[in-house]
Amino acid sequence: MNKLPPLTLPKIEFTREFPFTDADFERIRKLIHKEAGIALNPSKKDMVYGRLVRRIRDLKLAGFGAYLDYLESLQGKKEFEQFVNALTTNLTFFFREEHHFPMLAEHLKKKAAAGGELSIWCAAASTGEEPYSLAMTVLESLGGSMRTPAVSILATDLDTSVLETGRKGIYPADKIARLPAGHASRYFDKLPDGQYQAKAVLRNMITFQRLNLIEAAWNVRKTFDAIFCRNVMIYFDRDTQLAVLKKFHPLLKQDGLLFVGHSENFYFASDYFKLRGKTVYEKAGGR
């Protein structure tokens, strides 16, 4: 029997619209780390190309070298916001990592019994699903009243475009479908286009504000009963993580709770925080 020759598939060459060198990627890594504290893994090179090539097209620039030169020029200061927005990840949904919310509810009940206004900081608000989940937890845990309780929620993020989505509180039906039973009709109004908007009682509880966690000074003027900073610091190197945690410490009340993401472990910050429960921290003793 005659053997057939091995099948050889034609080699397909993928060409990019703009050249993207290792030197270009390294400049981007340094810029995003300096501006946002994000430590980009070398494996993210293709992702970075896909995110930034749109900006190069929109600005009608010759390529990545020209774009990076523009970013670092006086004229390109405004573009830095678009640069950071393009490279930050905003994966979120309502009641993400749901085990945190019953713990928050119990914490709020104890604090409310002592009287006074309660405050929560959502330090990575993204498009708003997390702060609205916090607001719904507040209403459910403090008697379910549709009157705005004495609780304020500060929702901050580096990305200005997602903050605007959060302020509007408008979401497609598929996102609302993930809510616990009864929450959609109780806390959202259906709009004529089929989307849903958070009711005023939720929106009035939340203040959306841009804040960069790695900036030297934060425009935060109060202390908090709970701070949520989940799935953000995982993108920071350890020195940056520790610097952020040190700044959280004086802003968390003595009996407050710090909620972090499921992949985040801050054992190296034991001088400032100790583990209270599953990815929930409290202030370390004596501080």
N, C-alpha and C positions, 0 to 999 in steps of 0.2 A: 504494500500500500504506500502510495506516495504521500509524504507529509506535506501539509500546507505550510507555507512560510509564515512566521509569526506576524500577527497583525500589528502594524505600526501606525499609531495615531499621529496625525499632523500636530506639530508643536504650535500652540497658540501663544502669541506674544501679546501681552496686555500693555498698552501704552497709556501713560497718563497725559492728561491735558497740559499739565505743567510739570517740569522736572522738580523732584523733591529729594534733595540730598540728605545724607546723614548730618551734615553741618547745619542745614536748615532745621532739621528735627531737634538737634541739640540746642539751637538758639531758642526754639519754641519751648523746650523743656525748662530751660533756665528762666524764661520770661514768665511762664505760668506758675512756676514754683515761687518766684519772687512776688508775683501779684496775688496769687490765690493759695499758696502753700501746697499745691497739688504736685505730688511726685509722680510724673508720668513714666510708666514702665516702657522700655524699648519696644515691647510687643504692640504698643498702641500707635505705632507709626502710621499704619493704614487708616486707622480711625481718625487720627489728627488730620491727615490729608483730606479725607472726606468731609470733615467738619469745616475746615478752613478754605477749601477751594471755592466754596460759595462766596465767601467774603472777597476773594481775589477777583472773581467774576464781577461781583456787584460794584467793586471799586475800579474795575477796568485797569488792573495793574498787570505788569508783564509776567509775574510769577511770584514764588515764595520769597526770593531774595528781596524783591521790590516791596512786597507786603511787610516783611519784617523791618526793613529800613524805614518804611512809613510808620509802623507802630512805634519805633524808637525815636521818631522825630517830633518836634513841637506840634506840627500839624496833625499828627496821628494820635494825640492824647484821647480824643473822643472815641477813636476806634478800639481802644483798649477794652472798653466795656463790651463791645461786640465780640472781641477776641475771647474774653473770659466766658461770656455767655455761650459761645460756640463750643467750648471745651469742657464745660461743667455738665455733669450727668444729673438728670432730674427725674429718676425713676421713683415713683411714689404712688400710693393709692390709699383710700380711706381705711383706717384702723390697721395699717401695716404693723406687723409684729404685735398682734393683738393681746399678747399676754401682759403688755405694759399697762393697758388701760384699766383693768380691774384694780391693779395696784395703785394707780393714780387716783382712782375713785375713792378707795379706802383712805388714802392719804388726805384727799380733799375733805372728806367727811370729818376726819379728826381735826383738821385745821379750822374748818368752818365752825365747829362746836366751840372753839376758843374765841370766835368773833374776829372782826376786822376783815379788810379786803385781802383777797388772795390773788397771787400773780403767778403766771406761768410764762416761760420763755421757750418758744420753738425756734431754735437757732439754725435750722436748715429747712425753711418753710416750703421751698420749691413752689409748686403751683397751688398750694393751699390745702391739699387734702389732709395733711397732718394737723395744722392748727384748727381746721374745722372738726376733725375727729376729737381734738382736745376740748373744743367748745361743746360738742354734743355730750362728751363724757361729763363735763361740768354740769350741764342741765340734768342729765340722767342721775348723777350721783347726789346732787343737792336738791332732791325732791321732784325732779322732772318738771319744774315750773317753767312756763314759757316766758316769764318775766326775766329780764337780764339780772343775774345775780351779781354780787359784789366780787366779780372775778374779772381780771384783765389778762389778755393774752398778747404778748409781743411776738410777732412772727417776722423773722429776719432771714435774708438770703443775700448772696452775692449777686445773683442774676436778676437784673431789673425786669426783664420780660416775664419771668415766671411770677414775680411779685404782683405784677399788674393782673395776671390771671387770678391770683389769689384774692386780690381786692374785689374783683367783680364777683367771684364765687360762683361762676357759671361752669357747669360740667356736662359732658355728653351722657346719654342714658346708660351706656355700658359701664361707666365709672360708678354711677349712682346705684346700679344693680348689685354692686358688691357690698352695699351697706347692710347692717343687721336689719332683720325684719321690722318694719314699721318706721324706721328712721327716715326713709325717703319722703313719705307723706307728712311726717311730723316736722321735719327740719328743712325741706326744700319745696320750692314752688316750680311747677312745670311751666315752661315757657312755650309760646306758640310754635317755635321751631323744633320742639321736641327735646330741647336741653332743659337742665334744671338749675335753678339758682338758690343758693343758701338763703334762708330767711333772714330778715333784718336782725333778729335776736342773736343770731350767730355772728353776722358781719359786724354788728356794733360792739361785740366783745373783743374783736381782734384788731390790732394795729399792725399794718404791714410796713416794714422799713428796711432799706438796704443796709447791710452790715457785712464787712469783710472780717472774718474771724482772725486773720493773721495781721490785721492792722495794729499799730502800736497802741492806739486809743480807741475805745468803743464808746459810741454815743448811747450809753445805757445808764440811767440815773436811779435805778431802784434795785432792790434785792428780790429774789424769787423763791416761791415755795417749791417749785419744780422747774428744772431745765431739761428740755429734750434736745439732744444733739446726736442724732442717730445716722449712722452710715455716711458720715462726712469725714471724720478724722481718720478713717481707714485709708484715705488718699494722702494723708500727711506723713512725713517722716517722724521719727520718735521725738526729735527735738521740738518740732513744731507742735506735735500733740501735747507735749508737756507744757509748752508755753501757753497754749490755749487753756488747758486744765487749770493752770495756776491763776489765770484771769477769771475763769468761772468761779473759783473757790470763794472770793469775797462777795460775789454776786448771788450766791446761794445762801439762803437763810440757814441758821445753825441746824435746824431739823428738816431741811429741804432734801429733795431727791434729785439726782442726776441720772437721766435715762439715756443709754447709748445703744448703738446697733448690735445685732446678734454676733457680728464677727469682730467686735472691738473689745480689747482687754487692756486695762490700764493699770496693771499690777505695779508698773514702774513708778506710778504716781502715788504710792501708798502713804507718802507724807501728807498728802492732801485729801485723798478719797479712799474709802474702803468699800468693798463689795457688800451690798445689802441683800440683794436677790439676783435673779437672772438678769444680767446686764443692767442692773440698777445700783447706783452708788450713793453713799452718803458721806458727809464730811468725816475725815479721820479725827480721832479723839485728840483733844488738846489744841485743835486749830480752829 
